[in-house]
Amino acid sequence: MKAEQRHRIMAEVDASLRIVEIDPQTDRRWEAFLTKLPDSLIYHHPVWLQVLEEGCGFQPVHLACEDAHGQVRGILPLFYARGFFTGRRYLSLPRTPVGGPLAQDKQALALLVRAAAERARNEKNTLFQVKMMSNALDGLLEGFVGVPWRETYVLKLPDSPDRLRIGNPRNHARIKWAVNKAAKLGVEVHPAQTETELRDWYRLYLETMRSIAVPPRPYQFFEVAWKRLHPLGFLRLLLARQSVAGRSRLLAGSLFLMFGKTVFYAFSGWRREEMSLRPNDGIQWRAIQDACAQGFRYYDLGEVTKNNRGLAQFKSSWGGEPQWLYRYYYPSPRELETDILVSESRAHEIARAAWRRLPLPLTRLLGQLAHYYF
């Protein structure tokens, strides 16, 4: 957006609009506003924000734009965080792939962004960051910089499972073959119903995070998410098991978050030595079929880090189309100038190799420390 366009938006802002801090847990206007907008996500929902507050300890400073009659015109989920290495930040949202404002019009959108940026500007050495599914915030504020972050892979769902086709006919046939193979080998997929099943899955998750050299999230986060989201149908954990000689073995499991029109494939764990049984294929097929049957229109397979061609190929094979995620910063941080936000240096490769050799309890501890210091 050009400078004159940006100035015109700000000049046209209705003087009766104002920005207020709001508690989505007690103010029903927040959730009511979400139901009016087609692009609202689980990450905007009050219960997800409650999970971030209780499970991660972030300080909420959620903002709303209201008119003279108290009607909400826009919302911005926002948390304040302070990390030992990352400093002070206003985030929309932390520990979440996307967030950002939702608004009925550009006036409310601009006011929300400006209000959050002013908070950061008024506090020394404080950054305001927004994670978006698009570049829709370009040009709203001088010094508010947006950059492509990573690609996420999104599958558009038909209005009926009978019309579901994953890619071209050859690709769809390959997927059906893998799913049928899993079934013939006794692999069954079912939704978890108890927290005991969640704990069993968490160990697989820890093993998987170690193998891909990513610090795991603390169990407390998943425990809170299960208690808050699962009863409302916003969280689902699908488990793949194989029964042999009357004994059931957990092979893999994936956790999904859902609201509005979109299901997010959020977290996963599996036994690497059992991948020939195709448990993840069984889980993905069940999740996509169910999402389609329940009326969801988008299945987000999640983001892919730079140069991870194997993961990108897997998500493409399931029909995911690449879509850029954007991160906006105010003021522009030094990392953007030196291009180290997505660094793939030799030092990072060495660190990842060392991580894969750590004992599982140590990776869990380090994951907890990373959670608090970054």
N, C-alpha and C positions, 0 to 999 in steps of 0.2 A: 504494500500500500504506500502511495506517495505521501510526502509530507503534507501537501495541501489537503489530501483526503483525510489524513489523521486529524488535522486541525478542524476540518469541517465537522467530523464526528463529535469532537469535544465541544464545539460551539453550539451544536444542536442538542446537547444534553438538557433534559428537562430539569429546571431548577427545583421542582418538587420532589425529585428523587433523592434518596439518601442511603448511605451505607451504614448498616448496623451489625454489631456482633450478635450472633444467634446461637442457641443451643438446639441442634436438630433432635436431641433426645426428648425435649420437653415442648418444643414449639412445633405444632402439627403442620404449620405452613410449609416447612421444608419438604416433608414427604409428599404433601399434597401437590406441591409445585413439580416434584419429580414425575408424578403420574401424568402431567400435562405435556411433557416433552418426549418426543420419540427417541432422542439420542441419550437418554439417561441410562446409567450403568450401575451395576452393583456397587461400584466404588464410590458412587455419590450417595448411597443409601445411608440413613442414620445408623443402622446396625453395623455396617462395615466400619463406619467412623468410630463407633463404640469399640469395635474389636481393636482398632489401631490405638485407641486411648488406653484400654485395659490390658491388651496383650503386648503392647510395645512401650507404653509409658509416655507417649507424645502428648504435648500440651495443646488442646484445641483452641483455635481462634477463628472459627468459621464465620464467614461474612455473608450477608444477604443485602440485596438492593430492594428497597421497598418504596412505594409511591405514597402520596399524601393520605391515602385511605388505608394504609397498612398492607396493601396487596404486594406480594413478593413478585418482583420482575426478574430476579436472577439470584444465583447462589454461587458461592465459592468455598468448597471444603478446604480447610487450611489448618496446618499444624505448625507449631514452633518446635524446633529441635536444636540441640546443641551437642555436637560431637567433638571429641578430643582432636581428631584429625580434620574433620570437615567444617568445624566452626559453627557459627550461629546461622540458622536458616529458617525461613518460612517456606513450607513445602506443600504443594498440592499435586500429588500426595506422597508421603513417605511409605516405603515398603509396598508400593503399589505401582503397576505398570503405567497406568494412566489416571488422570484426575482432571483438574482444571475447572473453570467456571461453566455453568449452564445459565443461559439467559434468553429472554424472549426477544430481545432486540440488541442492537449494537450499543445503544446508550448505556443500558445496564451492564453490558459486557465490559465496556471501557471503564465505567466507574468502579467496578469490582477490581479490575486489574490495577487501576491507578491507586486505589485505597490500600491494597496489599503492598504495592511497591513503595508507597509512602511510609508504611510501617518499617520496611526494611531500610529505607533511606534515613529515617529518623533514629535508627539504632546503629551504632558504629560497627563496621565490619560484619554486616548481616546481609545475607543473600536471599532473594526471593526466587523460587524455582517452581515452574509449572510443567507437568507432563501431559501431553496432548496426543490425541489420535490423528491430528491434522495440523496444518499451519494456519489455523483460523485466527490466531492471535497476532498475526503479522501486522505491524504498523500501528498498534493501539497506543503505544507509549514510546516516547523517545528514550533510547537506551535499553529497551526491553528486547533482548536478542533471542531469536529462535533458531535452533539448528536441528537438522535431521539426526536422530539418535540411533535407532535400530529399526529393522523391519519386523513387523509382526505379520503372521499369516492367518488370513480370515477366509473361512468357507461360508458362502452364502447358501442358506438352506431353502429348499422348496416348501410349499405349503402342505406337503404330504410325504410321509416316508416312502410311499410307493414310487414317487417321482425322484427319489434321491439317487444321484449318480456321482461317483467320486472320480472326477477327471474324465479322460476318454475311455471308450469301452475296454481297451486293453488294460488300463490302469485299474478300472473298476473290477474287472475279472481277477486281477492279481490280488486285490484286497479281499475279495470274497473267498479266494482260494486260501489265503492266510487265516481268515476268520474260521472257515470250515475246518482247516487243519487243526486249529486250536481246539475246536469243539470235539473233533474225532479223538484227540489225545486226552480228553477228559477235562479240559479247561473250562471252567464255568465262571461267569461274571455276575456279580450281584452287588447291590448297594449295601454299604456298612450301616449297621443300626445301633451299635454300641460304642462307647468310648474305649472299651477294651480292643475292639477292632482298629480304632484310630491309633492306639499305642502300638499295636502289632505292625501297622503300616509305617509308623514313624521310624522304626528301625530300618526298614527297607529304604525309606527316604534318606536316612543318614548315610547308608552305604552308597546310594546313588550320588548324593552330593559329594561324597569323598571321591568317587570315581571320576567325576567331571570337574573336581577341584573348585567347588563353590561352597562357601561357608553356609551351613544349614541354619534354618530359622529355629529358634528355641521351641521346645515342645509347648511351652506356655502359650505361645501365639496360636498354635493349632487347637489347643484345648479351649481357649476363649472363643475362637472362631466356630468350633463345633457347638459349643453351648449356646452361642448367640444366633448363628446363621442356620444351623441344621434344622431346628424345630420349625423355622419359617419356610423351609424349602429353598433357601438361597445357597446352600452348600450341599454337595453330594460327593461322597467318597465311593468310587467303584473299585471293587477288589476282584482280582482274578485268582482262582484257586484250582488246584488239581487234586482229585481224590485218587489215591493209590492204596489198594489193600485196606480200604476202610479208613484211611488216614488222609486228612486234608492238609495241603501245604499252600501257604500264601506265596504266590509267584510275583505279583505286581499289584500296584494300586495307584489310582490317580484321583486327585481332588479337583472338583469343578465348582466354580462360583457362577451364579446365574441370577439375572433380574432384567426386567424390561424385555428387550429383543435379543439380548446377547448372552451366550454361555462362554465362560472363560475356562480353558484348560490351564489350570493354575500351578499345580504341584504334582510331582510324580515320584514313584520309587519302585525299583524292580530288582530281581536277582539276575545278575548278568549271566550266570551259568545256565539259566533257564530260558533264555531268549529264543531258543530253537522251538519252544512250545508256542510261541507267538502270543503271549498273554496281553501285550500292549495293543496288538491289533484287535483282539477281542474287546478290550476296554474301549478303544476309540470307536469301534463300530457300534457298540451298545450306547455310548454317550451321544454320538451323532444321531442315531436312530431315535433315541428318547427325546433329544432336544427338538428334533423336527416334529415329532408327534405332539410335543407340548406347546407348539406354536412359536418357538424361538426362530429368529430369522438369520442369526449370525452365530457362527461357532469359531471363536478366536483360539487358535492353536498356540498363541504366545509368540514372544519375540525371539530373535536369533542374534547372537553376538557376531561381531565382525569375523569373517573368514571361516565360520563354522558351516562348511558346505554340507556336511553329513546331516546335521539337524535341519538345515534349510530344505534339503532334498526329502527328508522324512515328512516334513510338514506340507511340502508341495505335493507329495504323493497322496496325501489325504485331502487334496482339493484346495488347500489354502493358497490364497492369492496374496503376494507380498504387498504390504501397505506401510509406509513410513510412519514411525512414531517421532514426535518432536519434543524437544525440551527447550523451554524458555527460561531466560535468566535476567534478573535485574539486581544490581548492575551486571554487566558482562564480566564473568569471572576470568581470572588469568588463565585457567585451564583451556578455555576456548581459544586463546591466542596461541598457546603452545601445543594445542592438539594432543593433550595427554589424557583427555577424558576417555578415549577409546584406545588407549595404548595397547599394542601387541608386542612389547619389547622382549628382548632375550631374558631380562630379569623376571618378567611375568611368567615366561615359560618355565624357568627354573623353579619359581615359587609353586607353580601348579604341580610340577613333577614331585616336589617334596611333599606337598599336601596329600597326594595320593598314597603316600607311604605311612601316613600318620595312623596311630591306633584310633578306632572309632570313638571311644570316649573322649579323646583329646580333640577330635574335630568338633564334637558336640560342644565342648567347653570353649574352644576358640570361636565357634559360631556365636555363642552367647556373648563373648567379649566383643566380637565384631559388631553385634547388634547394638551394643551400648556405646561403642567408641566411634562408630561411623555414621 
